[in-house]
């Protein structure tokens, strides 16, 4: 209730006549700077001059072109897509459940994707079947993760028609996540060491290794989710005032929840399928957007959250690259270091402890 009251008293006053050009420009310039740093830094540090030459097709350095177009640019695009999708998804979850600590995976979608991958990687290994070194492996992991997330969403959609309150749906999602996590643990116990290693590496999160076709598929899945998120803006603003108020205005809560759940699956499920489960970004970024833009109107917050999410995810990937070193830190490790302090600040500010 502290969260909802704070939203209503301090942030719900929408300054419709006020422009946010300055804020959007600052975030956009920061994103461009972070993108250039991301392309520059890594195991091999590339000069900006060579990067611009390669981008405009004037570079004669073959190794620069290979590093940029075969590795860093696809990785940067993947980070951008993941940041936008997870952040916009987290914003909708926090509004729907009136919970400042809600994230894209609170309904068990991440666990469902994990179960799909676990069944594909470790389930087959239990029968002596291995896909190690096969070209089928990467697409198989992505497809199984997406199918797992989609199956969980279908189950939640079926149950949501019987649950009148979003709180009950939240509890069901948490319980569903616990069950899928238990099944994953059981598969890990009976899995071979090689299959277990593949699964653990997937859970660490990574933006590397995606082909051009995979990036196109990921984009094609995320775009409808973003379109649905924009379509949900009016209902999201009304939900800030509470479900009772929304009903009094004639909002169909069941239909609204269904659209938000489908958008969540398209956004978070797609990122999880191709990049692994990435935590904390979906929780932290919406709060950064609220603090920086000082507004709760989703017409302002959705584009703001998308830009900030992209910038922070590119920053996370840049830090993970260990400039000048050959090693790469798992994305989830860096995102936790960025997200946890913000979450602690939210808890203290909300007087939850």
C-alpha positions in Angstrom: 0.0 0.0 0.0 2.9 2.4 0.6 3.8 1.9 -3.0 0.3 2.6 -4.4 -0.2 5.6 -2.0 3.2 7.0 -3.1 2.2 6.6 -6.7 -1.1 8.4 -6.2 0.1 11.2 -4.0 3.4 12.1 -5.5 3.6 10.7 -9.1 0.2 10.3 -10.5 -0.2 14.0 -11.1 0.5 14.0 -14.8 2.0 17.1 -16.1 0.5 16.8 -19.6 1.7 20.2 -20.7 5.2 19.7 -19.6 7.7 18.4 -22.2 10.4 15.9 -21.4 12.6 16.7 -24.4 15.6 17.5 -22.2 15.3 14.2 -20.3 14.9 12.1 -23.4 17.8 13.9 -25.1 20.1 13.2 -22.0 19.1 9.5 -22.0 19.5 9.1 -25.8 22.9 10.8 -25.8 24.0 8.5 -22.9 22.8 5.5 -24.8 24.8 6.5 -27.9 27.9 7.1 -25.8 27.5 3.7 -24.1 27.0 2.0 -27.5 30.3 3.5 -28.8 32.1 2.3 -25.6 30.6 -1.1 -26.0 31.9 -1.3 -29.6 35.3 0.0 -28.6 36.1 -1.9 -25.4 36.7 -5.7 -25.2 39.5 -8.2 -25.4 40.8 -6.1 -28.3 40.4 -2.3 -27.9 39.4 -0.7 -31.2 40.1 3.0 -32.0 36.9 5.1 -32.6 38.3 6.2 -36.0 38.5 2.6 -37.2 35.0 1.9 -35.8 33.5 4.8 -37.7 35.4 3.8 -40.9 34.0 0.3 -40.6 30.5 1.4 -39.9 30.5 3.6 -43.1 32.2 1.0 -45.2 35.6 2.7 -45.5 37.7 0.5 -43.3 40.6 -1.5 -44.9 41.3 -3.3 -41.6 39.9 -6.8 -42.1 40.2 -7.8 -38.4 38.3 -4.7 -37.3 35.5 -5.5 -39.7 35.3 -9.1 -38.5 35.3 -8.1 -34.8 32.6 -5.4 -35.3 30.2 -7.1 -37.7 30.6 -10.7 -36.6 30.7 -10.2 -32.9 30.3 -6.8 -31.3 27.5 -5.3 -33.3 25.2 -8.4 -33.1 26.0 -8.5 -29.3 25.2 -4.8 -28.9 21.9 -5.2 -30.8 21.0 -8.2 -28.6 21.7 -6.1 -25.5 19.5 -3.3 -26.7 16.6 -5.6 -27.4 16.9 -7.3 -24.1 17.1 -4.1 -22.1 14.1 -2.6 -23.8 12.0 -5.8 -23.5 12.8 -6.6 -19.8 12.4 -3.0 -18.6 9.0 -2.4 -20.3 7.9 -5.8 -19.1 8.9 -5.0 -15.5 7.1 -1.7 -15.6 3.8 -3.4 -16.5 4.3 -6.1 -13.8 4.8 -3.4 -11.1 1.7 -1.6 -12.2 -0.5 -4.7 -12.5 0.4 -6.1 -9.1 1.0 -2.7 -7.4 4.3 -4.1 -6.1 7.6 -2.1 -6.5 9.6 -5.4 -6.4 7.6 -7.1 -9.2 9.8 -8.2 -12.2 9.2 -9.8 -15.6 9.6 -13.3 -14.1 7.4 -13.0 -11.1 4.7 -15.2 -12.6 7.1 -18.1 -13.2 7.8 -17.4 -16.9 11.5 -17.5 -16.3 11.2 -20.8 -14.4 9.0 -22.2 -17.2 11.7 -21.3 -19.8 14.3 -22.8 -17.6 12.3 -26.0 -17.3 12.0 -26.2 -21.1 15.8 -25.9 -21.5 16.4 -28.4 -18.7 14.1 -30.9 -20.3 15.8 -30.4 -23.7 19.4 -30.5 -22.4 19.3 -32.7 -19.3 16.2 -34.7 -20.1 17.7 -36.1 -23.3 21.0 -36.8 -21.6 19.3 -39.1 -19.1 18.6 -41.3 -22.1 22.1 -41.0 -23.4 21.2 -38.5 -26.1 23.6 -35.6 -26.5 23.5 -32.6 -28.8 26.9 -31.2 -27.8 28.7 -29.6 -30.7 25.6 -29.9 -32.9 24.3 -26.9 -34.8 20.9 -27.9 -33.5 21.9 -27.1 -29.9 21.6 -23.3 -29.9 18.2 -23.2 -31.7 17.0 -26.2 -29.7 17.7 -24.3 -26.4 16.0 -21.2 -27.6 13.0 -23.1 -28.9 12.6 -25.2 -25.7 12.9 -22.1 -23.5 10.3 -20.2 -25.5 7.9 -23.3 -25.4 8.4 -23.6 -21.7 7.6 -19.9 -21.1 4.6 -20.1 -23.4 3.3 -23.2 -21.6 3.5 -21.5 -18.3 1.7 -18.4 -19.7 -1.1 -20.6 -21.1 -1.6 -22.2 -17.7 -1.7 -18.7 -16.0 -4.2 -17.4 -18.6 -6.5 -20.4 -17.8 -6.2 -19.8 -14.1 -6.6 -16.0 -14.4 -10.1 -16.3 -15.6 -11.0 -17.9 -12.2 -9.1 -15.4 -10.1 -10.7 -12.1 -9.5 -7.7 -10.3 -7.9 -4.2 -9.8 -9.2 -2.8 -10.7 -5.8 -4.2 -14.2 -6.1 -2.6 -14.5 -9.6 0.7 -13.3 -8.1 0.6 -16.0 -5.5 -0.2 -18.7 -8.1 2.7 -17.5 -10.2 5.1 -17.7 -7.3 3.9 -21.2 -6.5 4.2 -22.3 -10.1 7.7 -20.9 -10.2 8.6 -23.0 -7.1 7.2 -26.2 -8.7 9.2 -25.7 -11.9 12.3 -24.9 -10.0 11.9 -28.1 -8.0 11.6 -30.1 -11.3 14.7 -28.4 -12.6 16.6 -29.4 -9.5 15.4 -33.0 -9.9 16.7 -33.0 -13.5 20.0 -31.6 -12.4 20.4 -34.4 -9.9 20.1 -37.1 -12.5 21.9 -35.2 -15.3 25.3 -35.9 -16.7 28.1 -33.5 -16.0 28.3 -32.3 -19.6 24.6 -31.5 -19.9 24.6 -29.9 -16.4 27.4 -27.6 -17.5 25.5 -26.5 -20.6 22.4 -25.7 -18.5 24.4 -23.8 -15.9 26.1 -21.7 -18.6 22.7 -20.8 -20.1 21.4 -19.7 -16.7 24.3 -17.2 -16.4 23.0 -15.1 -19.3 24.9 -14.1 -22.4 24.4 -11.8 -25.4 27.1 -13.6 -27.5 26.7 -16.2 -30.2 23.4 -15.1 -31.7 23.3 -15.3 -35.5 21.7 -12.7 -37.7 18.7 -15.0 -38.2 18.3 -15.5 -34.5 18.4 -11.7 -33.9 15.6 -11.3 -36.5 13.5 -13.9 -34.8 14.0 -12.4 -31.4 13.1 -8.9 -32.8 10.0 -10.4 -34.5 8.8 -11.8 -31.2 9.6 -8.7 -29.1 8.0 -6.1 -31.5 4.4 -7.4 -30.9 5.0 -7.3 -27.2 6.1 -3.7 -27.4 3.1 -2.8 -29.5 0.8 -4.4 -27.0 2.5 -2.6 -24.2 1.8 0.8 -25.9 -1.8 -0.3 -26.4 -2.1 -1.0 -22.7 -1.1 2.5 -21.6 -4.6 3.8 -20.9 -5.5 0.8 -18.7 -2.1 0.9 -16.9 -2.6 4.5 -15.9 -6.1 3.6 -14.5 -4.7 0.6 -12.6 -2.4 3.0 -10.7 -5.6 4.1 -8.8 -6.6 0.6 -7.9 -8.7 -2.2 -9.4 -11.9 -1.0 -7.7 -11.5 2.4 -9.4 -10.7 0.7 -12.7 -13.9 -1.3 -12.5 -15.9 1.8 -11.7 -14.6 3.3 -15.0 -15.7 0.2 -16.9 -12.3 -1.3 -17.4 -12.4 -5.1 -18.2 -9.8 -6.3 -15.7 -9.7 -9.8 -17.0 -9.1 -8.6 -20.6 -6.4 -6.2 -19.4 -4.6 -8.8 -17.3 -4.7 -11.1 -20.3 -3.1 -8.6 -22.6 -0.4 -7.7 -20.1 0.4 -11.4 -19.6 0.7 -12.0 -23.3 2.9 -8.9 -23.7 5.0 -10.2 -20.8 5.5 -13.6 -22.4 6.5 -12.1 -25.7 9.0 -9.7 -24.1 10.5 -11.6 -21.2 10.0 -15.1 -22.8 11.8 -14.1 -26.0 14.8 -12.5 -24.1 15.0 -15.6 -21.8 14.9 -17.9 -24.8 17.8 -16.3 -26.6 19.9 -14.8 -23.8 19.1 -16.8 -20.7 17.3 -15.6 -17.6 18.5 -12.1 -16.8 17.5 -10.7 -13.4 17.2 -7.4 -11.7 17.0 -5.2 -14.8 13.2 -5.5 -14.9 12.9 -4.5 -11.3 15.4 -1.6 -11.2 14.9 0.3 -14.5 11.3 1.3 -14.1 12.2 2.9 -10.7 15.1 4.8 -12.3 12.7 6.1 -15.0 10.2 7.3 -12.3 12.9 9.0 -10.3 14.5 10.7 -13.4 11.3 11.7 -15.2 9.3 12.4 -12.0 6.1 11.1 -13.6 3.9 8.1 -13.3 2.1 8.5 -16.7 2.8 5.4 -18.8 2.8 7.6 -21.9 6.0 9.1 -20.5 7.3 6.0 -18.6 7.1 3.4 -21.4 9.5 5.2 -23.8 11.6 6.4 -20.9 11.9 2.9 -19.5 12.7 1.5 -22.9 15.6 4.0 -23.5 17.0 3.6 -19.9 16.7 -0.2 -20.1 18.6 -0.2 -23.4 21.3 2.1 -21.9 21.7 0.1 -18.7 21.8 -3.2 -20.5 24.5 -2.0 -22.9 26.4 -0.7 -19.9 26.1 -4.1 -18.2 27.4 -5.8 -21.3 30.3 -3.4 -21.5 31.3 -4.1 -17.9 31.0 -7.8 -18.5 33.4 -7.7 -21.4 36.4 -7.0 -19.1 38.1 -4.4 -21.4 41.6 -5.6 -22.3 41.0 -9.1 -21.0 40.0 -12.3 -22.7 37.4 -13.4 -20.1 33.8 -12.4 -19.9 31.8 -12.0 -16.7 28.3 -13.6 -16.8 25.6 -11.0 -17.5 23.6 -12.0 -14.5 26.5 -11.2 -12.2 26.9 -7.6 -13.5 23.1 -7.0 -13.6 22.9 -8.1 -10.0 25.6 -5.7 -8.9 23.7 -2.9 -10.6 20.2 -3.9 -9.6 20.6 -5.0 -6.0 21.6 -1.5 -4.6 18.6 0.0 -6.4 16.3 -2.6 -5.0 17.6 -2.0 -1.5 17.0 1.7 -1.9 13.4 0.9 -3.0 12.8 -1.3 0.1 14.2 1.4 2.4 12.2 4.2 0.7 9.0 2.1 0.9 9.5 1.4 4.6 9.2 -2.4 4.1 11.8 -3.0 6.8 
